[in-house]
């Protein structure tokens, strides 16, 4: 344990020392624009995954050990392997957290877990360019139009067809990671004209698609 007192830094304070050694593994994940991802935005500041959570936590422990062994060995490609395993750890932790969220709570996590809303959200997110209607989403979910709209509004606080944020999230990913033109990105997220897409993107992101792409690539090159 390290302490800083009286202007001195790096002093060692010994506490206990008779127990088994503890290893702390730290890491980080970067999201291109968490503000546009409703799932990421809905996560709590801290997700506490207990070690007695059954099969899921046993797999997490195995993955953690794999990450630690890769970092210790420093074999060729260890950073790439550790990075992929960090993604796996996050998904495992997220699954465990979602499973513990009460179904009656409001928000994106309970909605994804909901057997009715989850199907509709998955369809919307997989095909954001489709001209979705409330009737089509309700049909996919297997409920009436009115029941679906009411359930969606109660759970998420917005109308079923409020797809703009998700479309901007997909567009931002494409602009950052792909060589697609602005026109191709606009079409992929459901806009008929470049102009309409550029206006929507600037309204939500505060900058044009071109400016966003340049900044994203500059970050990647650092």
N, C-alpha and C positions, 0 to 999 in steps of 0.2 A: 504494500500500500504506500503510495507516494503522497507527501504532504508539502505544502508551501506555507511557511510561516516566517514572519519577520523579514520578508524580502528574499529568503533563501528558497531555492527551487531544487527539487530532486532529492530531498532528504528521504530516508527510508524509515518508516514507523513499523515496528514489528508487533503484530497482534496475534496471539495464539501461536500457531506453528506446529501444533502436535497432530493436527488432523491430516487427512489425505489432501494432496495438492489439488488446486482448482485451476482449470484452464478456461480462459475467456477467449472466445472466437468472435471477432467483430468484422462487420462488412457493411456494404451499402448498395442500394439499388437506385438507379436514376430513371425517372419517368420523364419523357420528353415534355409533356405539359400536363401535370397532374390535375390542374384546374379544369381541364376539358374531359377528364376521365371520371365519370360519376362514381365508379366503384372505388377508385383510389381516394377520391375526395371524401367518401363516406367512411373510410377506415378510421379507427380511433388512433390517438397518438401512440398508444402502447397496446400491443396484442400479447397477452400472457398465455403461452401455451405450456400447460403443465405436463410433467413427465409421465403421468399416469393415464394418458388419454388413449391407451390401447394401441392398435396396429399403426395408426397414423403417426403417433409420437415415436414409436419404435423405428419407423422408417426415417423420421426426421433425425433421430440420433445416429442412424447408420450413415445418412447423408452428411451430417456434421463431421463425423469421423473421417469420411472420405475427403471432405474439403480440407480438414486439418492435415491429413497425410499428404495430399497434393502440395499444400503450401510448405510443408516441412521438407519434402523430397526435392522440390524445385527441378523436376525433370522437364525436358523440352515440352512446351505446350501446357505447363501446369496452370498458368494464369487463365487460359481459355477454358480448361476443364473446371477450375474452381469457379469461374464466372457462370458457367452453365449450371453447376451444382447449386450456386446461390439462387438462381432462378427457381430450381426445383424446391429448395428450402422455403422460399417465399410462397410458392403455390401450396405446399404442404401446410404451412402455417395458416394460410388463408382458408384452406378447406376446413381445418380444425376450428378456426374462429367462426366461420359461417355456420358450421354445424351447431355451435353453441348460442347463436343469436336467436332470440325468441321470435317465433313466427308472427306474433301479433304486433311486433315493433314496426315502426315506419322506417323507410329508407331503402336504398338500393340492395343491400345485402339480404334482408329478409325477402325482398321482391324476387331476387334471383333464386332463392330457396323455395319460393311459392310455386306449387305445381302448375298453376294457371298463368301467373304473370311471367314466370321464368321462361316458359315456352315462347311467349310473345316477345320478350326482351331479346332472347337468343336470335329469333328470326330478324328482328329489327337491326341488331348489331351485325349479323352475318351479311345482310343485304341492305345497307343503308340507302342505296340508290333507288330501290324499288318505290313505286308510288303507293305507299301504304295508306290504307283506310282503316278506320276503327272497325268496320265490318270484317275486313280481312284478318285483322289481328284477333278479333273475338272468335272468328271461325277457327283460326289456328289454335287458339287456347281452348276451344270447345265449350264456350259459354255465349250467352246472348250479348248483343252490343251494349245495352244499358248496364248489364252486370259487369262487363269487362271495364267499361269506362269508369264506373263508380269505384271499382276495386283498384284500378290503376291510380286514380286521383287520390284515393285515401292512403295508398301505400307510398306514393312518390311525390305527391303534391303538385303534379303537373299533368297536362293532357297527354293522352297516348301518342299523339302525333307530334309532340315536341322533340323532333329528331335533330334539331340544328346542332346542339352541343356535341352529340355523338358524331355527326357528319364532319364537324370541324376537327374533332379528335382524329378521325380517320384521315382527313386531308392533311393534318399536321404530320402524321406518321409518314404518309406518302411523300410529302415535300422534303422531309428530313432524310428518308432512307432510300428513295427511289429516284430514277432519272426521268420519271414521267413529266410531261409538260403540264403547265397550268391547266390547259384545256382538258387533258386526259384526267387529271385529278378532279376537275369540276364534274366531268361526266361520271366518274367512278363514285362520287358521293351524291349524285342525284340532281345536279344543276344543268339546265339546258344551255345556258350561255356562260361564257367566261366572266362577263360583267357582273352577273348576279352572284356568282361564286365569290369573286374578288370583294364585292361589297359586304357579303355575309362574313367572309373570313376576316376582313379588316374590322368589322363591327365587333366580332367576338375576340379577336386577338390583338387589336390595336395596331396592326401593321399589315402590309400587303403580303400575299403568298410569296412573292419574289424576295422580299426583305426577310421573311421568316426562313426561307430556304437558305439564304446566304448566312444568316446567323447560326442556323442549325449545323451547317457544314463547317463553319468556323469553330464551333464547339467541338465537333468530332475530330478536327485536325489538331487539336491541342495535345 
